[in-house]
């Protein structure tokens, strides 16, 4: 999987002229201390009370069990492992992100919990252990069956064998679950600070435009006039 980084939103607040005037007045009593951010404000922006209450409740509640969270962490690191560029999915906080998302978007709760249950049942069938108790080789053996169901050989393709026919019997639910957790893992990683650095995304920055490069102008048989250079391109 190609590694990508998330986009971090930066908000800059502005003050009105009236507030600036008020700020210049000498206070006759101790100024009120600013309220602490509860951690649910994105970019320290003010939010509606109901929005803050909803997020705080979601952060406080627990949906997954410890066993389920352990399995999610293993899968997340299989999907995005640590490499020379950045840390693993768990180091980027992906399991906590998934925990929050299933509470924020309840439609994911049944597919996720059902998928984790399916994974443990499949592990018990093959190795008589839960997924998190398996060694790495055994875990990857199961993951390989649900992560790449559409890969077929050139010979099979020429014979008209479709990806669906290549799917092992009984793997449908596992494939659907892995697609979901893979999407959530990628989203969680590439919307984290670590993922942002992995992508090399730096956000909007002020710069200077020095016109179309000379080689591009030559490629299309174009050139700037002296007026263009003087009035539009020069700084």
C-alpha positions in Angstrom: 0.0 0.0 0.0 1.4 3.4 -0.9 1.8 5.6 2.1 0.0 8.8 2.2 -0.5 11.6 4.7 -3.5 13.3 6.1 -4.6 16.9 5.7 -4.4 19.0 8.8 -6.8 21.9 9.0 -5.4 25.2 10.4 -7.8 27.9 11.4 -6.8 31.5 12.0 -9.2 33.6 14.1 -9.7 37.3 13.5 -10.9 40.0 15.8 -13.4 42.8 14.9 -12.5 46.4 15.3 -14.9 46.7 18.3 -13.2 43.9 20.1 -9.8 45.6 19.5 -11.1 48.8 21.0 -12.4 47.0 24.0 -9.1 45.2 24.4 -7.3 48.5 24.6 -9.3 49.7 27.6 -7.7 49.2 31.0 -9.6 46.6 33.0 -10.9 47.6 36.4 -10.8 44.0 37.6 -9.1 40.8 36.8 -9.9 39.6 33.3 -11.8 36.4 33.0 -9.5 33.5 32.1 -10.3 31.8 28.8 -12.2 28.6 28.8 -10.1 25.5 28.3 -10.6 23.5 25.1 -12.2 20.2 25.9 -10.3 18.6 23.0 -13.4 18.3 20.8 -13.0 21.6 19.1 -11.4 21.3 15.6 -8.7 23.9 15.2 -9.9 25.6 18.4 -13.0 26.9 16.6 -16.2 27.5 18.6 -18.8 24.9 18.2 -22.5 24.6 19.1 -23.1 23.2 22.6 -25.0 20.2 21.1 -22.0 19.4 18.9 -19.6 19.6 21.7 -21.8 17.4 23.9 -22.2 14.8 21.2 -18.5 14.6 20.6 -17.6 14.5 24.3 -20.1 11.7 24.8 -18.7 9.7 21.9 -15.2 10.2 23.3 -16.2 9.0 26.7 -18.3 6.0 25.7 -16.7 2.6 24.8 -18.0 0.4 22.0 -15.4 -2.2 21.3 -14.2 -4.7 23.9 -10.5 -5.0 24.8 -10.3 -8.2 22.7 -11.8 -6.4 19.8 -9.5 -3.4 20.1 -6.5 -5.7 20.3 -7.6 -7.4 17.0 -8.2 -4.0 15.4 -4.7 -2.9 16.3 -3.2 -6.0 14.8 -5.1 -5.6 11.5 -4.3 -1.9 11.3 -0.6 -2.6 11.6 -0.9 -5.3 9.0 -2.5 -2.8 6.6 -0.1 0.1 7.4 3.0 -1.2 9.1 5.9 0.8 10.3 8.5 1.6 7.7 11.5 3.9 7.2 9.2 6.9 6.4 6.8 6.8 9.3 5.4 4.8 12.2 2.6 2.2 12.0 -1.1 2.7 12.0 -1.3 2.1 15.8 1.4 4.6 16.4 -0.7 7.1 14.5 -3.7 6.4 16.8 -5.8 4.5 14.2 -7.5 2.1 16.7 -8.8 5.1 18.7 -10.0 6.7 15.5 -11.9 3.6 14.5 -13.5 3.4 17.9 -14.6 7.0 17.6 -15.9 6.6 14.0 -18.2 3.6 14.8 -19.8 5.7 17.5 -20.1 8.8 15.3 -21.3 6.7 12.4 -23.4 3.8 13.9 -24.0 2.2 10.6 -20.4 0.8 10.9 -21.0 -0.9 14.2 -22.7 -4.1 13.1 -20.4 -4.7 10.1 -17.3 -4.1 12.3 -18.4 -6.2 15.2 -19.7 -8.9 12.9 -16.5 -8.9 10.9 -14.3 -9.2 14.0 -16.5 -12.1 15.2 -16.1 -13.8 11.8 -12.4 -13.4 12.0 -12.2 -15.1 15.3 -14.4 -17.9 14.2 -12.3 -18.5 11.1 -9.2 -18.5 13.3 -10.7 -21.1 15.6 -11.6 -23.3 12.6 -8.1 -23.2 11.2 -5.9 -23.0 14.3 -8.1 -23.4 17.4 -7.1 -19.9 18.6 -8.6 -16.4 18.4 -7.0 -14.1 15.7 -5.0 -12.1 18.2 -3.5 -15.3 19.7 -2.2 -16.5 16.3 1.4 -15.9 15.2 2.1 -13.5 12.4 2.3 -16.2 9.7 -1.1 -17.6 10.6 -2.7 -14.1 10.8 -1.4 -13.3 7.3 -2.6 -16.6 6.0 -6.2 -15.5 6.9 -5.7 -11.9 5.8 -4.4 -13.0 2.4 -7.7 -14.8 1.8 -9.8 -11.8 2.4 -7.6 -8.9 1.3 -6.9 -9.9 -2.3 -9.9 -11.8 -3.6 -9.9 -10.1 -7.0 -6.4 -11.1 -8.0 -6.4 -13.7 -10.8 -3.7 -15.0 -13.1 -3.5 -14.0 -16.8 -4.3 -17.6 -17.7 -7.5 -17.6 -15.6 -8.5 -14.3 -17.1 -8.1 -15.7 -20.6 -10.3 -18.7 -19.6 -13.0 -16.3 -18.5 -12.7 -17.0 -14.8 -14.0 -13.9 -12.9 -12.6 -12.6 -9.6 -15.9 -13.7 -7.9 -15.2 -17.3 -8.9 -11.7 -17.0 -7.4 -13.1 -16.1 -4.0 -12.9 -19.0 -1.6 -16.2 -20.3 -0.3 -17.3 -18.7 3.0 -15.0 -15.7 2.6 -17.6 -13.1 1.5 -18.2 -11.7 4.9 -14.5 -11.6 5.6 -13.8 -9.7 2.4 -16.5 -7.1 3.1 -15.1 -6.7 6.6 -11.5 -6.3 5.5 -12.5 -3.7 2.9 -14.2 -1.7 5.6 -11.4 -1.8 8.1 -8.8 -1.1 5.4 -10.7 2.0 4.4 -11.1 3.1 8.0 -7.4 2.4 8.7 -6.3 4.4 5.7 -8.6 7.3 6.6 -7.4 7.3 10.2 -3.7 7.2 9.3 -3.8 9.8 6.6 -5.8 12.3 8.7 -3.3 12.1 11.5 -0.2 14.2 12.1 2.0 11.2 11.3 0.1 10.6 8.1 0.4 14.2 7.1 4.1 14.1 7.4 4.2 10.8 5.5 2.4 12.5 2.5 4.7 15.5 2.7 1.6 17.8 2.7 2.5 21.2 4.0 -0.8 23.0 3.3 -1.3 26.4 1.7 1.7 28.7 1.9 2.4 32.2 0.5 4.7 32.1 -2.4 5.8 34.1 -5.5 4.8 33.2 -9.0 7.6 33.9 -11.5 5.6 33.1 -14.5 5.5 30.1 -16.8 8.9 28.3 -16.9 10.9 29.1 -20.0 11.0 25.5 -21.2 7.2 25.2 -21.1 6.9 28.5 -23.1 9.3 27.1 -25.7 7.4 23.8 -25.9 4.2 25.7 -27.0 5.9 28.3 -29.0 5.1 31.2 -26.7 7.0 34.0 -25.1 6.3 36.9 -22.7 6.3 40.4 -24.1 8.4 43.1 -22.6 5.1 44.6 -21.2 4.2 41.3 -19.6 7.6 41.0 -18.0 7.5 44.5 -16.7 3.9 44.7 -15.5 2.9 41.1 -14.6 5.9 39.0 -14.0 8.5 41.2 -12.3 8.6 41.7 -8.5 
